[in-house]
C-alpha cells in the first residue's frame, strides 16, 4: 500500500510573518503513515530549517527492503537548506526491529557528502538457516556526478547451515561515475576455519567495462576468470569452477547445499545475441529434498536473454526430488532456430519413458511440441499417437490436443491446468482389462469409451 493511500489528514500550527513561516507543529497522517515536523521557512531567500519524524507501516515501503524490517519503521532527521540551495540532512536515524542506521548527508556546491553506519542484529530475517549480526558503513564524497564511494560490511561471527563464518569483512571502494564506473571488491574471513579470499575489480577503459582478476578461494574451492561487459552490461569471457565441496560457499550465500561442481562457463556473443556455454560435472549435489548423482552437462544456451535455445547433452545417473527418483537420464538437445529440439529418455519412478520434440521460450510463454513419446507402466505401453502441442504461461498449461495409444485403445485430452483444472478426456476402445494390473482379482473385461 502506498504511504499516502486512502484518507490523508494534514495539520499545521504556527505563525506567518512577512518573510518567515514558523511551524510549531505539523503532521501528515494516512492509513499507513504518521509523520510530524516543526521548524521555519524563509520566504525571503527560501532557506529551510525543519525537524522531521515519521512512523510508517513497513508493508507500504518498497518490497526490496521489507525483508529486514519489522512491522513498523521509524525515521527522523534534521533538514536544512540555505539560500544558495545547499542541503544538509543531519541526525538521520532509521530504526525497524533488528535493523538500524544513523548518519548524515549533504549536497552543496554540486558536491555530495554522506556517511551512514548501521547494523542488522538478526540475519535470520534474510535466511532461516542463518544466525548472527552484521554491521555496515557507507561513505560518499566528491562531485555529485562521480563521487568516491566506499562500503564495508563486517561480522564477527555468523552461523549458517551448521557452519561457522568468522571474521567476515566485505570492502568495496570505487567511483560512482555512471559513464566510467570503477570499483575494487574484496571479501575475507573464514568458514569452519577454512580461509576465505575473494577479489575482483571493475575497470573502465576507453568506455569498455571489465571485471578483472576475479578470484575466489575457500579451502580447496576455486573460482577464477576475467570478464568484459558489453554495452548492455552482458558478460564476455570465461569463468572456471573447481568446487570439490560447495557447502561452505552455500553458507556464504545463506543457503544449505552439499556436493561438488567442476567445469567452465564461457560467455560469448554473435551479433547482438549473447550466448553461454556450460561444461560441468558433479559426482553428487543436493539442496533440501532435491539431489542428483553423476551429472554431466555440455550445453550451449544461445540468445539467452531474448529467446533462449539450447543445444548439447545432459546425462545423469539419477535425480531425486522428495520421494520421486528419475534415473538413467540421457537427453540430447539441438538448436532449431528459436526452438530447442530434445530427444532422449529416463526412468521416472520405475517407469521407463522416452520423448522427442522441441520447446521454445518467448514473451513469457513456453511452447512445447511433442513429436513422439512412450512409457511403459506395469507392462502397459502408452505412446503419443500424433504430434501434440502445449503451452505454459502465467503458471497455467494449455493442452491443444494430446492423443495417447494405451493398450490398443486411445485417450484424447485437451484443456487447461493451472490454479483451476479444466481438462476434457475422451476414451475410445480402451481395454477394461488394463485395470486388472492395478487391482488384482478385478477380472475386468471388454472395452471402455466415453468422456
C-alpha positions in Angstrom: 0.0 0.0 0.0 1.4 3.5 -0.9 2.4 5.7 2.0 -0.3 8.2 1.1 -3.1 5.8 0.2 -6.6 6.3 1.4 -7.7 9.2 3.7 -4.9 11.8 4.3 -5.0 14.3 7.1 -2.7 17.3 7.3 -2.4 19.7 10.2 -0.1 22.8 10.8 0.1 25.1 13.7 2.4 28.2 13.8 2.9 31.8 12.8 3.1 33.6 9.5 5.2 36.7 9.3 6.1 38.9 6.4 9.2 36.9 5.4 9.0 33.8 7.6 6.8 30.8 8.3 7.3 29.4 11.8 5.9 25.9 12.2 5.4 25.0 15.9 3.9 21.6 15.0 2.7 19.9 11.8 1.6 16.4 10.8 0.6 14.4 7.8 -1.2 11.1 8.5 -2.7 8.4 6.4 -3.7 4.8 6.9 -0.1 3.7 7.0 1.9 6.9 7.9 2.1 9.0 11.0 4.5 11.9 10.5 5.3 15.2 12.2 7.5 18.2 11.7 8.5 21.6 13.1 10.8 24.4 12.1 10.9 27.5 9.9 10.8 28.5 6.3 12.2 31.8 5.0 10.0 33.4 2.3 12.8 35.9 1.6 15.5 33.5 0.4 14.0 30.0 0.5 16.0 28.8 3.5 14.5 25.9 5.3 15.2 24.5 8.8 13.0 21.5 9.7 13.0 18.6 12.1 11.2 15.6 10.7 9.9 12.4 12.1 7.8 9.6 10.6 6.5 6.2 11.6 5.3 4.1 8.6 3.9 0.6 8.1 6.7 -1.3 6.5 4.3 -3.0 4.2 4.0 0.4 2.4 7.7 0.5 1.7 9.5 -0.9 -1.4 9.5 -4.7 -1.4 13.3 -4.9 -1.8 13.8 -3.7 1.8 10.8 -5.2 3.6 12.6 -8.5 4.4 14.8 -6.9 7.1 12.1 -4.6 8.6 9.7 -5.1 11.4 6.0 -4.3 11.2 6.7 -0.5 11.5 9.7 1.7 10.5 10.7 4.9 12.3 12.6 7.7 10.6 13.9 11.0 11.9 16.2 13.8 10.6 17.1 17.4 10.8 16.9 19.1 7.4 18.5 22.4 6.4 18.5 24.3 3.1 20.4 27.6 2.7 19.7 30.5 0.4 22.0 29.0 -2.2 20.1 25.7 -2.4 22.7 23.7 -0.5 21.0 20.9 1.5 22.2 19.2 4.7 20.4 16.3 6.5 21.8 15.7 10.0 20.9 13.3 12.7 19.3 10.8 10.2 18.1 7.8 12.1 16.2 4.8 10.7 15.0 2.0 13.1 12.9 -1.0 12.4 13.2 -4.1 14.5 16.6 -5.6 14.2 17.7 -3.0 11.5 19.1 0.4 12.4 21.1 3.1 10.6 22.4 6.5 11.5 24.2 9.2 9.5 24.3 12.5 7.7 24.3 13.6 4.1 24.7 16.9 2.3 24.7 18.3 -1.2 26.5 21.6 -1.5 28.1 23.3 -4.5 27.5 20.2 -6.6 29.4 18.1 -4.2 27.9 15.3 -2.2 29.0 14.1 1.3 27.3 11.2 3.1 28.3 9.0 6.0 25.9 6.2 7.1 26.5 3.5 9.6 24.2 0.7 10.7 23.5 -2.8 11.8 21.3 -5.8 11.2 21.2 -7.5 14.6 19.5 -10.7 13.3 20.3 -12.1 9.8 17.8 -14.9 10.2 15.5 -12.3 8.6 17.4 -12.9 5.4 17.6 -16.7 5.8 16.0 -19.1 8.3 19.2 -21.2 8.2 21.4 -18.2 9.4 22.1 -16.7 12.8 24.2 -13.7 13.8 24.6 -10.0 13.2 26.3 -7.7 10.7 27.4 -4.0 10.8 27.9 -1.8 7.7 29.2 1.6 6.8 28.7 3.6 3.6 30.6 6.8 2.7 30.3 9.0 -0.3 32.5 12.1 -1.0 33.1 14.3 -4.1 31.4 15.6 -7.2 27.7 14.7 -7.3 28.1 13.1 -10.7 31.1 11.0 -9.8 31.6 10.6 -6.0 34.2 8.4 -4.4 32.3 5.6 -2.7 33.2 3.1 0.0 31.2 0.3 1.6 32.2 -2.1 4.4 30.3 -4.9 5.9 31.6 -6.8 9.0 30.6 -9.7 11.1 32.5 -11.3 14.0 30.5 -14.5 13.8 27.7 -16.0 11.7 26.2 -19.4 11.9 24.8 -20.7 8.6 23.6 -24.3 8.0 25.7 -25.6 10.9 28.8 -23.8 9.6 30.7 -21.0 11.5 31.7 -17.9 9.5 34.1 -15.8 11.5 35.9 -12.5 10.8 33.9 -11.7 7.8 34.8 -8.4 6.1 33.5 -7.1 2.8 35.1 -4.0 1.4 34.2 -2.2 -1.8 35.7 1.1 -2.9 35.3 2.9 -6.2 33.9 5.8 -8.1 30.2 6.3 -8.8 30.6 7.7 -12.3 27.9 6.4 -14.5 30.0 6.9 -17.6 33.1 5.4 -16.2 32.5 3.3 -13.0 35.3 1.7 -11.1 35.4 -0.5 -8.0 37.7 -2.8 -6.1 35.9 -5.5 -4.1 37.4 -7.9 -1.5 35.9 -10.4 0.9 37.9 -12.1 3.6 37.2 -14.3 6.6 36.9 -18.0 7.4 34.3 -20.7 7.1 34.7 -23.5 9.6 38.4 -22.4 9.9 38.9 -22.6 6.2 40.3 -19.3 4.8 38.1 -17.2 2.5 39.6 -14.8 0.0 37.6 -13.1 -2.8 38.8 -10.3 -5.1 37.5 -8.6 -8.2 38.0 -5.2 -9.9 35.5 -3.3 -12.1 37.6 -1.3 -14.6 36.5 1.1 -17.3 39.0 1.9 -20.1 38.0 3.8 -23.3 34.4 3.3 -22.5 34.8 -0.5 -22.1 34.0 -2.1 -18.8 35.5 -5.3 -17.5 35.7 -7.4 -14.3 39.4 -8.2 -13.9 41.1 -10.6 -11.6 38.0 -12.4 -10.5 39.3 -14.8 -7.9 37.6 -16.8 -5.1 39.2 -19.3 -2.9 37.6 -21.1 0.1 39.5 -24.1 1.3 40.0 -26.2 -1.8 37.3 -24.4 -3.7 38.5 -22.1 -6.5 36.7 -19.8 -8.9 38.6 -17.6 -11.4 38.1 -15.6 -14.5 38.2 -12.3 -16.4 35.1 -10.9 -17.9 34.4 -8.0 -20.2 31.0 -6.3 -20.1 29.4 -5.2 -23.4 27.3 -2.1 -24.0 24.3 -3.9 -22.5 26.4 -4.9 -19.4 26.3 -8.6 -20.5 29.5 -10.6 -19.8 32.0 -11.9 -22.4 34.7 -14.2 -21.1 35.4 -17.4 -19.2 34.8 -18.4 -15.6 36.4 -21.6 -14.3 34.9 -23.6 -11.4 36.7 -26.1 -9.3 34.5 -26.7 -6.3 35.1 -30.1 -4.6 32.8 -29.0 -1.7 30.2 -26.4 -2.3 28.7 -26.4 1.2 30.9 -23.6 2.6 30.1 -21.5 -0.4 26.4 -22.1 0.0 26.8 -21.0 3.6 28.2 -17.7 2.4 25.0 -17.2 0.3 23.0 -18.1 3.5 21.9 -21.4 1.9 22.4 -25.1 2.7 23.7 -27.3 0.0 26.2 -30.1 -0.4 28.2 -31.7 -3.3 30.8 -30.8 -5.9 30.9 -28.9 -9.2 33.7 -28.7 -11.7 33.7 -27.0 -15.1 33.7 -23.8 -17.1 31.2 -21.1 -18.1 32.0 -19.3 -21.3 30.1 -16.1 -22.2 30.2 -15.0 -25.9 28.2 -13.1 -28.5 27.2 -13.4 -32.1 26.0 -10.1 -33.4 23.7 -8.8 -30.7 22.8 -12.2 -29.4 24.6 -13.3 -26.2 25.4 -17.0 -25.7 26.7 -19.0 -22.7 28.4 -22.4 -23.0 28.3 -24.6 -19.9 30.5 -27.6 -19.3 30.1 -29.0 -15.9 30.2 -32.3 -14.0 29.2 -33.3 -10.5 29.5 -36.6 -8.7 26.7 -35.6 -6.4 24.9 -32.4 -5.4 21.9 -31.8 -3.1 19.8 -29.0 -1.7 16.8 -29.7 0.5 15.0 -32.7 -0.8 16.5 -32.3 -4.3 19.6 -34.3 -5.2 21.5 -35.5 -8.2 24.2 -38.0 -8.8 26.8 -38.3 -11.6 25.7 -35.5 -13.7 27.4 -34.3 -16.9 26.2 -31.1 -18.8 27.7 -29.9 -22.1 25.3 -27.3 -23.4 25.2 -24.0 -25.3 22.4 -21.6 -24.5 22.1 -19.3 -27.5 20.5 -15.8 -27.2 19.8 -16.5 -23.5 18.3 -13.0 -22.8 15.6 -12.7 -25.6 14.9 -16.2 -26.9 17.0 -18.9 -25.3 17.7 -22.0 -27.4 19.8 -24.9 -26.0 22.0 -27.4 -27.7 24.1 -30.1 -26.2 23.8 -33.2 -23.9 22.6 -33.8 -20.4 23.4 -37.1 -18.6 22.7 -38.1 -15.0 22.6 -41.4 -13.1 19.8 -40.1 -11.0 17.8 -37.1 -9.8 15.7 -37.4 -6.7 13.0 -34.9 -5.7 11.2 -35.8 -2.5 10.2 -39.4 -2.9 10.4 -39.4 -6.7 13.5 -40.9 -8.4 14.4 -40.2 -12.0 17.2 -42.4 -13.2 19.1 -43.1 -16.4 18.7 -39.6 -17.7 20.0 -39.3 -21.3 18.9 -36.3 -23.2 20.2 -34.7 -26.4 19.4 -31.1 -27.1 19.7 -29.4 -30.6 19.1 -25.8 -31.6 16.4 -25.5 -34.2 16.2 -21.7 -34.9 14.5 -20.2 -31.9 13.5 -23.7 -30.7 15.3 -26.3 -28.7 14.9 -29.8 -30.0 15.0 -32.6 -27.5 15.2 -36.4 -27.6 16.1 -39.0 -25.1 14.7 -40.9 -22.2 14.8 -41.6 -18.5 13.1 -43.9 -15.9 10.6 -42.0 -13.8 9.6 -43.7 -10.5 10.4 -47.0 -12.1 8.6 -46.2 -15.4 10.8 -46.2 -18.5 9.9 -43.3 -20.8 11.2 -41.6 -24.0 10.2 -38.5 -25.8 11.2 -36.4 -28.8 10.1 -32.9 -29.7 11.0 -29.2 -29.3 10.5 -26.3 -26.9 10.6 -22.5 -27.3 10.6 -19.8 -24.6 9.5 -16.3 -25.8 7.5 -13.4 -24.4 6.8 -15.2 -21.2 5.3 -18.3 -22.8 6.9 -21.8 -23.0 5.7 -23.7 -26.1 6.2 -27.4 -26.3 5.7 -29.6 -29.4 5.8 -33.3 -28.7 6.6 -35.3 -31.9 6.7 -38.8 -30.2 7.0 -40.4 -26.9 6.2 -43.6 -25.0 6.2 -45.0 -21.5 5.6 -48.5 -20.1 3.6 -48.8 -16.9 3.4 -52.2 -15.3 3.8 -53.8 -18.7 1.3 -51.5 -20.4 2.7 -49.3 -23.2 1.3 -45.8 -23.6 2.5 -43.8 -26.7 1.9 -40.4 -28.3 -0.4 -41.2 -31.2 0.2 -38.0 -33.1 2.2 -34.8 -32.7 0.8 -32.7 -29.9 1.2 -29.1 -28.7 1.0 -27.5 -25.3 1.9 -24.1 -23.9 2.7 -22.8 -20.5 2.1 -19.1 -19.5 1.3 -17.3 -16.2 1.5 -20.6 -14.3 -1.0 -22.4 -16.4 -0.6 -25.1 -19.0 -2.8 -25.3 -22.1 -3.1 -28.6 -24.0 -4.4 -28.2 -27.5 -4.8 -32.0 -28.2 -2.9 -34.8 -26.6 -3.7 -38.2 -28.1 -2.3 -41.4 -26.4 -2.4 -45.0 -27.6 -2.9 -47.1 -24.5 -3.0 -50.9 -24.7 -4.7 -50.9 -28.0 -7.2 -48.1 -27.1 -6.9 -44.4 -27.1 -7.2 -41.4 -24.7 -7.5 -37.9 -26.0 -7.0 -34.9 -23.7 -7.4 -31.1 -24.1 -7.9 -28.1 -21.9 -6.0 -26.1 -19.3 -4.3 -26.9 -16.0 -3.3 -24.2 -13.5 -4.8 -22.9 -10.3 -8.0 -24.5 -11.6 -8.3 -27.7 -13.7 -10.4 -27.6 -16.9 -9.5 -30.8 -18.8 -11.6 -32.9 -21.1 -10.7 -36.6 -21.7 -12.2 -38.9 -24.3 -11.8 -42.7 -24.1 -12.1 -45.0 -27.1 -11.7 -48.7 -27.3 -9.8 -48.7 -24.0 -9.4 -52.3 -22.8 -11.0 -52.7 -19.4 -8.5 -55.5 -18.6 -5.8 -52.8 -18.2 -7.3 -52.2 -14.7 -6.5 -55.8 -13.7 -2.8 -55.0 -13.4 -3.6 -52.3 -10.8 -6.3 -54.2 -8.9 -5.6 -57.9 -8.7 -8.8 -60.0 -8.7 -10.8 -57.4 -10.5 -11.1 -59.6 -13.7 -12.4 -56.7 -15.8 -13.2 -57.4 -19.5 -14.4 -55.5 -22.5 -13.6 -52.0 -23.7 -14.3 -48.5 -22.3 -15.4 -45.4 -24.2 -16.8 -42.0 -23.4 -15.7 -38.7 -21.9 
